[in-house]
Amino acid sequence: MEDNSGRDNHSHKHHKKSAEASLISGLVFTVAFGIVWFSTKQWFWVFPVMFAGVLPAAKGLQRLIRNRWGNSSQGRNAEAIAEKEILKLARRENGIVTPAMAAIDTELTVEKAEKILDKLAGKGYASMRVTDDGMIKYEFPEFMRRIDN
C-alpha cells in the first residue's frame, strides 16, 4: 500500500506558500507601480497596479484565508471521525477500551487516542479506571453487557 501523506503534506505546504507569495508579491507590485503611477501622473500605470499588484494580492489573501479556515474544519472532522472509531471499538469490546487498543484499531497514535478518550471521559461518556497492575482503562457503561440474575 502506498503512503501519500508526505506528498499531500508537501502539496499543502506548497499551496500555502504560494498563497503567501501571491499576497506578498501583489503588495510589492502594488506599492512599486503605485509609486510610479503617483510620480508620473500617467493613467497607464493604473493597469499594472491592478493586474500585477491588487488582483494577485487579493487572490493570495483569499487563498490564505480559505487555507486557514479549511484546516480548522478538517481538524474538527478528523477528530469526530476518530471519536466515532473509538466508540465503535468500545461497542465491540463490551465497553472497555485502552489507549493502546484504540491506537492499534484506528489510525491514531497512543497519545492522540488517550486525549480523545480523556475528552470523552470529561464529557461523561466514559470513566477512566486504573487497574491494580497500573493499566489505564476507559469504561463506556452504555456498551457494557450487564449480567442480570
C-alpha positions in Angstrom: 0.0 0.0 0.0 1.4 3.4 -0.9 1.6 6.2 1.6 0.6 9.6 0.2 0.6 11.5 3.4 4.0 13.0 2.7 3.0 14.0 -0.8 -0.3 15.6 0.5 1.6 17.4 3.2 4.1 18.7 0.7 1.4 19.8 -1.7 -0.5 21.6 1.1 2.7 23.4 2.2 3.5 24.4 -1.3 -0.1 25.7 -1.8 0.1 27.7 1.4 3.5 29.2 0.4 2.1 30.1 -3.0 -0.9 31.9 -1.3 1.5 33.8 0.9 3.8 34.5 -2.1 0.9 35.8 -4.1 -0.1 38.1 -1.3 3.4 39.5 -0.7 4.3 39.9 -4.4 1.0 41.5 -5.1 1.6 44.0 -2.3 5.1 44.7 -3.5 3.9 45.3 -7.1 1.0 47.5 -5.9 3.5 49.7 -3.9 6.1 49.8 -6.7 3.7 50.5 -9.6 1.7 52.9 -7.3 4.8 54.9 -6.6 5.5 55.1 -10.4 1.8 56.0 -11.1 1.8 58.8 -8.5 5.2 60.2 -9.5 4.5 60.2 -13.3 0.7 61.1 -13.1 0.1 58.9 -16.1 -3.0 56.8 -16.1 -1.3 54.0 -18.0 0.2 52.8 -14.7 -3.3 52.0 -13.2 -3.4 48.8 -15.3 -0.1 47.3 -13.9 -1.1 48.3 -10.4 -4.4 46.4 -10.8 -3.3 43.4 -12.7 0.2 42.8 -11.3 -0.5 44.1 -7.8 -4.0 44.4 -6.4 -5.6 41.3 -8.0 -2.7 38.9 -7.1 -2.7 40.3 -3.6 -6.4 39.9 -3.2 -6.3 36.3 -4.7 -3.4 35.4 -2.3 -5.3 36.8 0.7 -8.4 34.8 -0.4 -6.5 31.6 -0.7 -4.7 32.2 2.6 -8.0 32.7 4.5 -9.5 29.6 2.8 -6.5 27.5 3.7 -6.7 28.5 7.4 -10.5 28.0 7.7 -10.3 24.7 5.7 -7.7 23.3 8.1 -9.7 24.0 11.2 -12.8 22.4 9.8 -10.7 19.4 8.6 -9.2 19.0 12.0 -12.7 19.0 13.7 -13.9 16.5 11.1 -10.9 14.2 11.7 -11.5 14.4 15.4 -15.1 13.5 15.0 -14.2 10.5 12.9 -11.6 9.4 15.5 -14.2 9.6 18.3 -16.6 7.5 16.2 -13.9 4.9 15.6 -13.2 4.7 19.3 -16.9 4.4 20.2 -17.2 1.6 17.7 -14.2 -0.1 19.3 -15.8 0.3 22.7 -19.0 -1.3 21.5 -17.0 -4.3 20.0 -15.0 -4.7 23.2 -18.0 -4.6 25.6 -17.4 -1.1 26.8 -13.7 -1.4 27.8 -11.0 0.4 25.8 -7.4 1.3 26.5 -5.4 3.9 24.6 -3.1 1.1 23.1 -6.2 -0.8 21.9 -7.5 2.4 20.2 -4.1 3.0 18.6 -4.0 -0.5 17.2 -7.6 -0.5 15.8 -7.5 3.1 14.4 -5.1 5.4 12.6 -4.5 7.3 15.9 -1.3 7.4 17.9 -1.5 6.2 21.5 -1.2 9.8 22.7 -3.9 11.1 20.4 -6.2 8.2 21.4 -5.6 8.9 25.1 -6.5 12.6 24.5 -9.8 11.6 22.8 -10.6 9.1 25.5 -9.9 11.7 28.2 -12.2 14.1 26.3 -15.0 11.5 26.2 -14.5 10.8 29.9 -14.6 14.5 30.6 -17.9 14.8 28.8 -19.3 11.8 30.9 -19.5 9.2 28.1 -16.8 7.1 29.8 -14.9 6.8 33.0 -11.2 6.2 33.4 -10.1 3.4 35.7 -6.6 2.4 36.7 -6.3 -1.3 37.4 -4.2 -2.8 40.3 -1.4 -3.5 37.8 -1.4 0.1 36.6 -3.2 -0.3 33.3 -5.4 2.6 32.3 -8.8 1.5 31.0 -11.8 3.6 29.9 -15.2 2.1 30.6 -18.2 3.0 28.5 -21.2 1.9 30.6 -23.5 2.3 27.6 -21.7 -0.6 25.8 -21.0 -2.8 28.8 -23.0 -6.0 29.0 -24.8 -6.5 32.2 -25.5 -9.9 33.7 -28.8 -9.7 35.4 -29.8 -12.6 37.7 
